[in-house]
Amino acid sequence: MTSTNKASGGPAGGSGQKSTTINTHTSGNKITQPIASRVQVPRPNKIARPDVDEVNRAAEGFLQMYYDFMDAPLRNANIINMYRETSTMLWNGQTLTGAEKIKEFLGTVPESKHEIQSWDCHPIPGKRYTPAPILITVSGTVTHGAMPAKIPPNKKPGLQPRVFSQTFVIAPEVAAGVPPTTASSGVATEGVMYYIRADTLRFVG
């Protein structure tokens, strides 16, 4: 005998939910099951186009300043101002915490020349009226050490660039007495300077 089972529709009066009938492969019975309703997933952290532009400008300005400082003859005179005592650095496997330890370490790194090939950035969602930290990823090449002024045409240079990948998390600091203008995603447009909260570099070639 073939029987038909109906799924419960809830309390008396029905729930108004549609149902469908499917055939089983084992006994041939028909089973009525409710059709799953499609749920719209909210996007609370959707970023508007103007806010994306602000993030891009902030990241681009930061990167220009950072690598200018890193490649300058007096690196530590300026680069240290981009870190705080809560900052962390992971430099090709070596971990450092705090601006002073980072300064000491960078003083041991030979002079450098960076060539940026690509970079990307994203705001890190947070409180609506707080400028958002920014995640920045960078890839490029770097040469460490002083290059000779002239290289004989029959010789190759002794220093070869290395491929690197670097990731920053930069956090905002509001300038004293200057209220920031904050966009809907939490990205401040005025009166904000960014410092390095986390810095990770890895040589990949």
Secondary structure as the mmCIF struct_conf table of DSSP 4:
data_model
#
loop_
_struct_conf.conf_type_id
_struct_conf.id
_struct_conf.beg_label_comp_id
_struct_conf.beg_label_asym_id
_struct_conf.beg_label_seq_id
_struct_conf.end_label_comp_id
_struct_conf.end_label_asym_id
_struct_conf.end_label_seq_id
STRN STRN1 THR A 4 LYS A 6
BEND BEND1 PRO A 11 PRO A 11
TURN_TY1_P TURN_TY1_P1 ALA A 12 GLY A 13
STRN STRN2 SER A 19 ASN A 23
BEND BEND2 HIS A 25 SER A 27
STRN STRN3 LYS A 30 PRO A 34
HELX_LH_PP_P HELX_LH_PP_P1 ILE A 35 ARG A 38
HELX_LH_PP_P HELX_LH_PP_P2 GLN A 40 PRO A 42
TURN_TY1_P TURN_TY1_P2 PRO A 44 ASN A 45
HELX_RH_AL_P HELX_RH_AL_P1 ARG A 49 MET A 70
TURN_TY1_P TURN_TY1_P3 ASP A 71 ASP A 71
BEND BEND3 ALA A 72 ALA A 72
TURN_TY1_P TURN_TY1_P4 PRO A 73 LEU A 74
HELX_RH_AL_P HELX_RH_AL_P2 ARG A 75 ILE A 79
HELX_RH_3T_P HELX_RH_3T_P1 ILE A 80 MET A 82
STRN STRN4 TYR A 83 TRP A 91
TURN_TY1_P TURN_TY1_P5 ASN A 92 GLY A 93
STRN STRN5 GLN A 94 THR A 97
BEND BEND4 GLY A 98 GLY A 98
HELX_RH_AL_P HELX_RH_AL_P3 ALA A 99 LEU A 106
TURN_TY1_P TURN_TY1_P6 GLY A 107 THR A 108
BEND BEND5 VAL A 109 VAL A 109
HELX_LH_PP_P HELX_LH_PP_P3 PRO A 110 GLU A 111
STRN STRN6 SER A 112 PRO A 123
TURN_TY1_P TURN_TY1_P7 ARG A 128 TYR A 129
BEND BEND6 THR A 130 THR A 130
HELX_LH_PP_P HELX_LH_PP_P4 PRO A 131 PRO A 133
STRN STRN7 ILE A 134 HIS A 144
BEND BEND7 GLY A 145 GLY A 145
HELX_LH_PP_P HELX_LH_PP_P5 ALA A 146 PRO A 148
BEND BEND8 ALA A 149 ALA A 149
TURN_TY1_P TURN_TY1_P8 PRO A 153 ASN A 154
BEND BEND9 LYS A 155 LYS A 155
BEND BEND10 GLY A 158 GLY A 158
STRN STRN8 ARG A 162 VAL A 174
HELX_LH_PP_P HELX_LH_PP_P6 ALA A 175 ALA A 175
TURN_TY1_P TURN_TY1_P9 ALA A 176 GLY A 177
STRN STRN9 THR A 182 THR A 182
TURN_TY1_P TURN_TY1_P10 SER A 184 SER A 185
BEND BEND11 GLY A 186 GLY A 186
STRN STRN10 ALA A 188 ALA A 188
BEND BEND12 GLU A 190 GLY A 191
STRN STRN11 VAL A 192 PHE A 203
#
